[in-house]
Amino acid sequence: MLGYLRKIADGLIGLSAFVGTLGLVFVVLVVLVDVIGRSFGTPLNGGQDFTQMGMVIIVFGGMALCDKLGGHVSVDIFERSFPDWLNHLMDILAALLGAVIFVGIAYTVYDSSKLSQMLNLTTNIVNLPKWYFQWALSVLALITALGMVLRGIDLTLSGSSARAAKEIRE
């Protein structure tokens, strides 16, 4: 069952990263067109709106993959002085706390999207509806939370610290 969930999570993480990649390509193209347009005196109308909304997709699209690959910043001042079991427990708790935080982000942004939809809130220049991007952020945050929960379960079942495994690979 856990293998099946891991396979689904890996697929969702890959899809999330792909969406983030598309967001990055889109923002690069927007900036390119805007810069070229500015040199000819006609900047891209709404370039700022497109860039801001694209950044939402870039950041939250890549977050799940960043977590899966262990790319988050970690401070290991006391790690070497702690026993392995405590480091392992902290890895599990960090994964689960991260999942709670991302579920909180998803819930809060989704709740905000309902208000944005009710008030018909849009971006400043080209009037893109904000709630679509808020929905996307919520879904991408939930994918990240799922990956973190599964990482916490993997760490619990494996019995070894993620940091110890990282040191072995290096």
C-alpha positions in Angstrom: 0.0 0.0 0.0 2.8 2.4 0.9 4.5 1.6 -2.4 1.3 2.5 -4.3 1.0 5.8 -2.4 4.6 6.6 -3.1 4.1 5.9 -6.8 1.1 8.2 -6.9 2.9 10.9 -4.8 6.0 10.7 -7.2 3.7 11.2 -10.1 2.0 14.2 -8.5 5.4 15.6 -7.5 6.6 15.2 -11.1 3.5 16.9 -12.4 3.9 19.7 -9.9 7.5 20.2 -11.0 6.4 20.2 -14.6 3.8 22.8 -13.9 6.5 24.9 -12.1 8.8 24.5 -15.1 6.0 25.7 -17.5 5.6 28.7 -15.1 9.3 29.4 -15.3 9.4 29.2 -19.1 6.3 31.5 -19.3 7.8 34.1 -16.9 11.1 34.1 -18.8 9.2 34.6 -22.1 7.2 37.4 -20.5 10.3 39.2 -19.2 12.0 38.7 -22.6 9.1 40.2 -24.5 8.7 43.0 -22.0 12.4 43.9 -22.1 12.5 43.8 -26.0 9.3 45.8 -26.0 10.7 48.4 -23.6 13.7 48.9 -25.9 11.2 49.8 -28.7 9.1 52.0 -26.4 6.2 49.5 -26.1 6.5 47.4 -23.0 4.3 44.3 -22.6 0.9 45.4 -21.2 0.4 43.4 -18.0 3.9 42.0 -17.8 4.0 42.7 -14.0 0.7 40.8 -13.5 1.9 37.8 -15.6 5.2 37.7 -13.7 3.6 37.9 -10.3 1.1 35.1 -11.0 3.8 33.1 -12.7 6.0 33.3 -9.6 3.2 31.6 -7.6 3.3 28.7 -10.0 7.1 28.6 -10.0 7.6 28.6 -6.3 4.9 26.2 -5.3 5.3 24.0 -8.3 8.9 23.3 -7.4 8.4 23.0 -3.6 7.4 19.3 -3.6 10.4 18.3 -5.7 12.7 20.4 -3.5 11.4 18.5 -0.4 11.7 15.1 -2.1 15.3 15.8 -3.1 16.2 17.2 0.4 16.8 20.7 -1.0 15.4 22.7 1.9 17.8 24.6 4.0 18.7 22.9 7.3 20.7 24.1 10.2 22.8 21.4 11.7 24.6 23.3 14.5 23.9 20.6 17.2 23.3 17.6 14.9 26.7 16.0 15.5 26.3 16.3 19.2 22.9 14.6 19.2 22.5 10.8 19.2 21.3 9.2 15.9 17.8 8.4 17.4 17.2 12.0 18.2 18.3 13.2 14.8 16.0 10.6 13.3 13.1 11.7 15.5 13.7 15.4 14.5 13.7 14.4 10.8 10.3 12.7 11.2 8.9 15.6 13.2 10.3 18.1 10.7 8.6 16.3 7.8 5.3 16.1 9.7 5.4 19.7 10.8 6.2 20.8 7.3 3.1 18.9 6.1 1.0 20.6 8.7 2.3 24.0 7.6 1.6 23.3 3.9 -1.9 22.0 4.7 -2.4 25.3 6.6 -1.1 27.3 3.7 -3.4 25.4 1.3 -6.5 25.9 3.6 -5.8 29.5 4.2 -5.2 30.3 0.5 -8.3 28.3 -0.6 -10.4 30.1 2.0 -9.0 33.4 0.7 -9.9 32.3 -2.9 -13.5 32.0 -2.0 -13.4 35.7 -0.9 -11.5 36.6 -4.1 -14.1 34.8 -6.2 -17.1 36.4 -4.3 -15.6 39.9 -4.7 -14.4 39.2 -8.2 -10.8 40.2 -7.4 -8.4 40.4 -10.3 -4.8 41.5 -11.0 -4.1 45.2 -11.3 -3.4 45.6 -15.0 -4.9 42.9 -17.2 -7.7 41.8 -14.7 -6.7 38.1 -14.4 -9.0 36.4 -11.8 -6.9 35.8 -8.7 -8.8 32.8 -7.5 -7.5 30.5 -10.2 -3.9 31.1 -9.0 -5.0 30.7 -5.4 -6.6 27.3 -6.3 -3.4 26.3 -8.1 -1.3 27.4 -5.0 -3.6 25.3 -2.8 -3.3 22.2 -4.9 0.5 22.5 -5.2 0.8 23.1 -1.4 -1.3 19.9 -0.8 0.9 17.9 -3.1 3.9 19.2 -1.1 2.2 18.2 2.2 1.4 14.7 0.8 5.1 14.3 -0.1 6.1 15.4 3.4 3.7 13.0 5.1 5.0 10.1 3.0 8.6 11.1 3.7 7.7 11.1 7.4 6.2 7.6 7.1 9.2 6.4 5.1 11.6 7.7 7.8 9.5 6.1 10.5 9.4 2.7 8.8 13.1 2.8 7.6 14.5 3.4 11.1 17.4 5.4 9.8 18.0 9.1 9.8 17.8 11.0 6.5 21.0 12.9 7.5 22.8 9.6 8.0 21.7 8.4 4.6 22.9 11.7 3.1 26.3 11.3 4.7 26.6 7.8 3.3 25.8 9.1 -0.2 28.4 11.8 0.1 
